[in-house]
C-alpha cells in the first residue's frame, strides 16, 4: 500500500489517544493518530514522524500520523488500518479461490474467510508495533476484542476449520511476536488455548518506507514454511 501527500514532522505531544501535536516546518499542527494503542516507546517528544495529508476539507485534522522513526530500529508504521490492507494484498498472491474480508463467524467479525481447493479457512490479523530487543510483543494495551477473536478461532479450529492468527509486523528486523504477558496476560492465555485447539500463528514482516508498506513475501515464506505448506 502507498500513501499520498506524505510530509515529515517532529512529534511534540499526544494530548489524547486520537490526537498528536506535531511540528511541521516550524508550525504546530494537530494531527490524527491512526492507532489507539499506547505507542509510548514510539511517540516520544522529538521523534521524527511522517504524515499523510488528507484532501478532505471537512476533516477536523488535515493530517494522519502514519510512521515513526524508532532509533536503533528504523521506520515503524503505526496505521492500525494498514495491517489488514497489506494482509489482503498478500493473500491475493497465495492462490486462494475465495477471499472475503470482514467475515462474520459465531459472535465475531473476523478479518478474512478464504477457500483453497474447496477448503474453508479463517484468519484474524493483528498489527504489532511494540519491539523490545528485536522481538515483537502484542498487544501494547489490554484488548478484550483480541481475546474474543482468539476464542472464536479456537472454536472454529475445534470444528475442523483451518484457522490462523496473522501478526503483521510493520517494522524492520523483527520476525516473531510473543504475547505481552506484562500488559495483557489474558491475551497470552487465550493465545495458548487457541494454539492448543489447533489455531496456527503466521508472522508477516513488512518492508516499511516513508510512503509505503508491504509484506516481505520471500521472508514470510521462509519463516512460515511449516504453516504455509498446508496451503499448497
BELBEL-V995746 format. One record per residue. N is the residue number from 1. NEAR is the number of other ideal C-beta (glycine too) atoms within 12 Angstrom. Layout:
n=N near=NEAR
n=N near=NEAR
This chain:
n=1 near=28
n=2 near=19
n=3 near=29
n=4 near=16
n=5 near=19
n=6 near=27
n=7 near=29
n=8 near=26
n=9 near=36
n=10 near=29
n=11 near=34
n=12 near=24
n=13 near=21
n=14 near=30
n=15 near=15
n=16 near=12
n=17 near=21
n=18 near=19
n=19 near=26
n=20 near=38
n=21 near=27
n=22 near=39
n=23 near=25
n=24 near=26
n=25 near=12
n=26 near=9
n=27 near=16
n=28 near=19
n=29 near=28
n=30 near=27
n=31 near=37
n=32 near=32
n=33 near=35
n=34 near=36
n=35 near=37
n=36 near=24
n=37 near=33
n=38 near=24
n=39 near=35
n=40 near=21
n=41 near=23
n=42 near=36
n=43 near=37
n=44 near=21
n=45 near=17
n=46 near=17
n=47 near=31
n=48 near=27
n=49 near=43
n=50 near=36
n=51 near=39
n=52 near=35
n=53 near=27
n=54 near=23
n=55 near=12
n=56 near=14
n=57 near=9
n=58 near=8
n=59 near=15
n=60 near=15
n=61 near=24
n=62 near=24
n=63 near=37
n=64 near=39
n=65 near=46
n=66 near=46
n=67 near=43
n=68 near=41
n=69 near=29
n=70 near=31
n=71 near=15
n=72 near=14
n=73 near=26
n=74 near=25
n=75 near=33
n=76 near=43
n=77 near=48
n=78 near=45
n=79 near=39
n=80 near=31
n=81 near=26
n=82 near=37
n=83 near=41
n=84 near=31
n=85 near=31
n=86 near=35
n=87 near=40
n=88 near=29
n=89 near=26
n=90 near=37
n=91 near=36
n=92 near=20
n=93 near=20
n=94 near=32
n=95 near=16
n=96 near=24
n=97 near=18
n=98 near=21
n=99 near=27
n=100 near=22
n=101 near=23
n=102 near=17
n=103 near=28
n=104 near=15
n=105 near=29
n=106 near=21
n=107 near=13
n=108 near=25
n=109 near=20
n=110 near=38
n=111 near=38
n=112 near=39
n=113 near=30
n=114 near=34
n=115 near=23
n=116 near=21
n=117 near=15
n=118 near=11
n=119 near=19
n=120 near=27
n=121 near=40
n=122 near=42
n=123 near=47
n=124 near=46
n=125 near=40
n=126 near=43
n=127 near=43
n=128 near=42
n=129 near=47
n=130 near=37
n=131 near=35
n=132 near=23
n=133 near=14
n=134 near=19
n=135 near=22
n=136 near=35
n=137 near=33
n=138 near=42
n=139 near=39
n=140 near=35
n=141 near=24
n=142 near=23
n=143 near=29
n=144 near=16
n=145 near=24
n=146 near=37
n=147 near=30
n=148 near=23
n=149 near=37
n=150 near=41
n=151 near=31
n=152 near=33
n=153 near=44
n=154 near=33
n=155 near=26
n=156 near=33
n=157 near=30
n=158 near=19
n=159 near=18
n=160 near=14
n=161 near=28
n=162 near=30
n=163 near=42
n=164 near=41
n=165 near=45
n=166 near=43
n=167 near=43
n=168 near=45
n=169 near=45
n=170 near=49
n=171 near=43
n=172 near=26
n=173 near=23
n=174 near=34
n=175 near=25
n=176 near=25
n=177 near=37
n=178 near=29
n=179 near=36
n=180 near=31
n=181 near=18
n=182 near=16
n=183 near=23
n=184 near=29
n=185 near=17
n=186 near=23
n=187 near=34
n=188 near=26
n=189 near=19
n=190 near=34
n=191 near=36
n=192 near=21
n=193 near=22
n=194 near=33
n=195 near=22
n=196 near=16
n=197 near=24
n=198 near=25
n=199 near=35
n=200 near=32
n=201 near=33
n=202 near=39
n=203 near=36
n=204 near=49
n=205 near=40
n=206 near=42
n=207 near=28
n=208 near=37
n=209 near=23
n=210 near=26
n=211 near=23
n=212 near=26
n=213 near=41
n=214 near=31
n=215 near=40
n=216 near=27
n=217 near=23
n=218 near=16
n=219 near=23
n=220 near=30
n=221 near=23
n=222 near=16
n=223 near=24
n=224 near=31
n=225 near=16
n=226 near=15
n=227 near=29
n=228 near=27
n=229 near=10
n=230 near=20
n=231 near=26
n=232 near=13
